[in-house]
């Protein structure tokens, strides 16, 4: 799990950066307050880039709170969970 505190919250700029990096299936997702995703994995490298709000992501190595402008890169197969107390809007993308 790699976290970058980019400070970038502009949707079009984020999409531009991720497209140049080879990410596909780029879309915006919203989780309302109280959302929880139990332990799971993804078959591809995943990115989550927070536009607004806050989300806690956990892996077997520990937990991290992501806020607006923060980017999380998850290698394929990384076991993780996620929850939000306040609600969050973020950009998702996958890379094979």
KOLKESE-599681 format. One line per field, with one value per residue: residue in one letter; residue number from 1; chain; z, y, x of N, C-alpha, C in turn. Coordinates in pm, 1 decimal. Layout:
BEGIN
rest = c(a|...)
nr = c(NUM|...)
kette = c(A|...)
n.Z = c(Z|...)
n.Y = c(Y|...)
n.X = c(X|...)
ca.Z = c(Z|...)
ca.Y = c(Y|...)
ca.X = c(X|...)
c.Z = c(Z|...)
c.Y = c(Y|...)
c.X = c(X|...)
# end
This chain:
BEGIN
rest = c(x|x|x|x|x|x|x|x|x|x|x|x|x|x|x|x|x|x|x|x|x|x|x|x|x|x|x|x|x|x|x|x|x|x|x|x|x|x|x|x|x|x|x|x|x|x|x|x|x|x|x|x|x|x|x|x|x|x|x|x|x|x|x|x|x|x|x|x|x|x|x|x|x|x|x|x|x|x|x|x|x|x|x|x|x|x|x|x|x|x|x|x|x|x|x|x)
nr = c(1|2|3|4|5|6|7|8|9|10|11|12|13|14|15|16|17|18|19|20|21|22|23|24|25|26|27|28|29|30|31|32|33|34|35|36|37|38|39|40|41|42|43|44|45|46|47|48|49|50|51|52|53|54|55|56|57|58|59|60|61|62|63|64|65|66|67|68|69|70|71|72|73|74|75|76|77|78|79|80|81|82|83|84|85|86|87|88|89|90|91|92|93|94|95|96)
kette = c(A|A|A|A|A|A|A|A|A|A|A|A|A|A|A|A|A|A|A|A|A|A|A|A|A|A|A|A|A|A|A|A|A|A|A|A|A|A|A|A|A|A|A|A|A|A|A|A|A|A|A|A|A|A|A|A|A|A|A|A|A|A|A|A|A|A|A|A|A|A|A|A|A|A|A|A|A|A|A|A|A|A|A|A|A|A|A|A|A|A|A|A|A|A|A|A)
n.Z = c(0.0|-93.5|-9.7|-115.6|-41.9|-221.7|-247.1|-459.0|-579.5|-790.3|-1020.0|-1304.8|-1345.1|-1191.6|-1332.3|-1573.8|-1495.1|-1403.5|-1635.8|-1802.4|-1663.5|-1725.2|-1614.3|-1619.9|-1663.2|-1509.3|-1266.2|-1066.0|-726.6|-458.0|-111.4|146.2|486.6|736.5|572.9|496.4|392.1|396.7|451.3|147.8|-189.5|-498.5|-845.3|-999.3|-1007.1|-805.6|-768.7|-541.9|-507.0|-312.4|-331.6|-181.4|165.3|384.6|440.1|589.8|532.6|555.3|581.4|606.3|702.5|847.1|927.2|750.8|733.8|482.5|329.2|156.8|-143.8|-100.9|-220.7|-277.9|-359.7|-441.5|-466.7|-690.3|-557.3|-288.7|34.5|189.2|370.4|410.1|547.2|621.1|828.5|793.6|529.6|183.9|-125.7|-411.6|-663.6|-865.6|-1013.1|-1231.2|-1310.3|-1529.8)
n.Y = c(-116.6|212.9|550.4|876.7|1214.7|1424.7|1661.6|1731.1|1781.3|1819.1|1688.9|1651.8|1691.3|1480.6|1257.5|1295.6|1257.7|987.9|853.4|899.4|745.1|494.2|381.9|228.7|206.9|428.7|599.9|786.4|739.3|721.4|694.2|683.1|814.8|578.6|360.0|39.0|-187.8|-514.7|-733.7|-789.6|-851.5|-731.2|-814.5|-661.6|-390.6|-120.7|212.7|468.4|784.6|1047.5|1287.1|1438.9|1443.0|1162.3|854.9|541.0|308.7|-24.9|-259.8|-568.3|-469.5|-245.9|49.3|338.1|674.1|840.7|1154.9|1438.2|1492.7|1298.2|1008.2|661.8|374.6|44.5|-263.9|-539.9|-802.8|-732.6|-769.3|-605.0|-364.4|-124.3|177.8|442.6|710.7|962.7|993.0|984.9|1082.9|962.4|891.8|607.8|357.7|107.9|-97.2|-318.2)
n.X = c(85.5|65.4|77.0|9.6|24.4|-111.5|-256.8|-411.0|-732.3|-893.2|-1111.7|-1087.3|-811.5|-708.1|-812.6|-675.9|-405.2|-413.2|-492.1|-270.0|-88.5|-167.6|-395.6|-719.0|-1079.2|-1165.9|-1342.6|-1582.0|-1665.2|-1898.0|-1931.2|-2159.2|-2180.2|-2095.0|-2050.6|-1908.0|-1662.0|-1578.4|-1290.8|-1116.6|-993.4|-843.9|-811.6|-640.4|-397.8|-493.1|-624.5|-715.9|-836.8|-893.7|-1147.9|-1326.3|-1418.0|-1354.6|-1183.8|-1111.1|-865.7|-766.0|-499.6|-317.3|-84.7|-147.8|-351.2|-479.1|-581.4|-743.1|-769.6|-919.4|-747.6|-558.8|-392.9|-416.6|-241.0|-289.4|-138.5|-207.3|-402.5|-371.3|-480.9|-747.4|-956.9|-1226.0|-1368.2|-1600.1|-1674.0|-1774.1|-1845.4|-1749.1|-1601.8|-1448.5|-1197.1|-1168.0|-960.9|-817.8|-535.0|-384.5)
ca.Z = c(0.0|-103.9|5.4|-152.6|-3.1|-339.0|-236.9|-580.7|-561.5|-914.1|-1086.2|-1440.0|-1330.5|-1143.2|-1445.1|-1668.7|-1438.3|-1401.1|-1774.3|-1848.1|-1593.5|-1776.7|-1545.4|-1699.2|-1582.7|-1413.5|-1234.5|-933.8|-637.8|-334.3|-0.5|252.9|623.4|788.4|476.7|536.7|301.9|471.3|386.3|11.2|-276.8|-637.3|-931.3|-1067.1|-927.5|-787.0|-712.4|-481.1|-491.2|-243.4|-377.7|-63.9|274.5|453.6|444.6|654.8|460.3|636.1|523.1|710.8|753.3|929.1|879.0|713.2|705.8|361.9|323.2|25.5|-201.3|-76.8|-319.6|-230.2|-463.0|-386.6|-561.9|-713.7|-456.7|-151.7|118.9|255.0|405.8|409.7|614.3|633.7|931.0|750.9|387.8|101.7|-272.2|-458.8|-798.4|-869.9|-1139.5|-1230.4|-1408.5|-1543.8)
ca.Y = c(0.0|335.5|668.1|1005.4|1331.2|1508.9|1789.4|1750.6|1741.4|1850.5|1563.9|1642.2|1676.6|1344.5|1166.8|1314.5|1193.1|842.5|805.5|899.8|636.4|366.3|330.1|212.3|200.7|539.6|649.8|847.5|659.5|789.3|610.8|765.3|788.9|446.6|252.2|-51.9|-297.9|-613.4|-780.0|-836.4|-823.2|-699.3|-885.4|-567.4|-277.0|-27.2|343.8|542.2|922.3|1113.8|1421.4|1506.3|1352.2|1088.4|709.8|463.0|186.1|-111.9|-377.5|-647.7|-389.8|-135.8|132.7|475.5|760.2|920.0|1275.8|1501.7|1513.8|1181.5|900.4|530.4|274.0|-91.0|-366.8|-650.1|-908.6|-682.4|-786.3|-477.9|-329.1|20.9|229.4|587.1|761.0|1091.9|991.5|1010.6|1077.0|934.7|840.2|471.0|313.1|-21.8|-113.2|-460.0)
ca.X = c(0.0|143.9|-8.1|68.4|-55.2|-91.0|-326.5|-490.3|-871.7|-963.5|-1147.1|-1030.2|-665.8|-684.6|-837.5|-565.7|-286.3|-431.1|-493.8|-130.1|-19.4|-214.5|-513.8|-840.0|-1202.1|-1159.1|-1476.0|-1599.9|-1748.9|-1937.3|-1976.7|-2216.0|-2134.1|-2129.3|-2020.6|-1800.9|-1628.4|-1500.7|-1167.9|-1129.4|-879.3|-875.7|-716.7|-551.4|-351.7|-604.2|-596.5|-826.6|-789.1|-1004.2|-1183.6|-1381.4|-1451.1|-1249.1|-1203.6|-1005.0|-832.7|-681.7|-436.1|-253.5|27.3|-196.3|-460.9|-445.3|-695.9|-723.4|-851.6|-921.1|-614.9|-474.2|-398.5|-375.3|-214.9|-292.4|-95.9|-301.2|-403.7|-354.3|-599.4|-776.8|-1094.4|-1243.9|-1487.6|-1608.2|-1765.0|-1826.5|-1879.0|-1630.9|-1612.2|-1313.7|-1176.6|-1117.6|-905.6|-748.6|-427.2|-345.9)
c.Z = c(0.0|-96.9|-32.1|-111.2|-111.0|-324.0|-357.5|-558.1|-686.1|-995.5|-1223.1|-1436.0|-1286.8|-1256.6|-1547.2|-1621.6|-1446.3|-1541.4|-1828.8|-1785.4|-1637.9|-1703.7|-1640.4|-1604.2|-1473.7|-1392.8|-1094.2|-854.1|-513.4|-233.7|107.1|389.3|669.1|692.0|525.9|431.7|378.6|391.5|246.8|-65.2|-414.6|-725.3|-1000.4|-968.5|-923.3|-732.2|-654.8|-450.5|-436.7|-294.3|-262.2|40.2|326.4|454.7|514.5|574.8|548.3|554.2|638.3|770.3|840.9|859.9|844.4|686.2|586.7|362.3|183.3|-20.9|-182.2|-181.5|-256.9|-349.6|-394.4|-492.5|-576.2|-602.7|-312.7|-75.1|195.8|288.1|404.7|485.1|614.3|737.5|881.7|609.1|307.8|-46.0|-324.4|-600.6|-786.9|-1008.6|-1121.7|-1337.9|-1409.7|-1549.5)
c.Y = c(123.2|454.5|792.8|1116.5|1437.0|1648.6|1818.0|1694.8|1767.3|1723.0|1549.3|1623.3|1533.7|1243.8|1175.0|1241.4|1040.9|782.8|797.6|785.7|498.3|305.8|327.7|208.9|307.5|594.3|710.2|762.2|740.9|685.7|701.6|728.1|651.5|332.0|168.6|-161.7|-392.2|-653.0|-833.4|-803.2|-783.9|-768.3|-793.4|-462.6|-174.9|105.7|399.3|680.9|1003.4|1257.2|1503.3|1402.2|1279.8|940.1|645.3|334.9|103.8|-225.8|-456.6|-575.8|-272.8|-57.0|271.8|550.9|847.8|1036.5|1335.0|1533.7|1397.4|1073.7|772.0|438.2|137.9|-190.4|-475.4|-753.6|-862.6|-696.4|-656.9|-464.6|-177.2|58.6|381.9|624.8|884.6|1092.3|1032.7|1000.9|1061.0|882.0|701.2|443.2|181.9|-23.6|-259.6|-473.5)
c.X = c(90.3|48.0|71.2|-26.2|-35.5|-148.3|-415.2|-630.8|-955.2|-985.5|-1081.5|-878.8|-631.2|-703.3|-724.4|-439.9|-299.0|-432.6|-350.8|-50.4|-67.8|-332.4|-632.1|-959.1|-1201.6|-1300.2|-1478.4|-1698.0|-1779.5|-1983.4|-2033.1|-2158.0|-2183.1|-2104.3|-1902.7|-1785.7|-1536.0|-1375.7|-1197.5|-1001.7|-932.9|-771.4|-615.9|-501.4|-464.6|-553.8|-725.9|-771.6|-906.0|-1022.8|-1240.7|-1420.4|-1328.7|-1284.9|-1084.0|-988.6|-739.0|-624.8|-375.7|-133.0|-16.9|-306.0|-409.9|-575.4|-660.6|-821.4|-840.5|-778.8|-520.1|-499.9|-345.3|-358.3|-206.7|-246.2|-202.9|-288.5|-385.9|-485.6|-622.9|-925.0|-1103.7|-1370.9|-1482.5|-1712.9|-1839.4|-1881.8|-1756.6|-1666.6|-1470.8|-1313.6|-1115.8|-1060.3|-832.2|-641.4|-384.9|-196.4)
# end
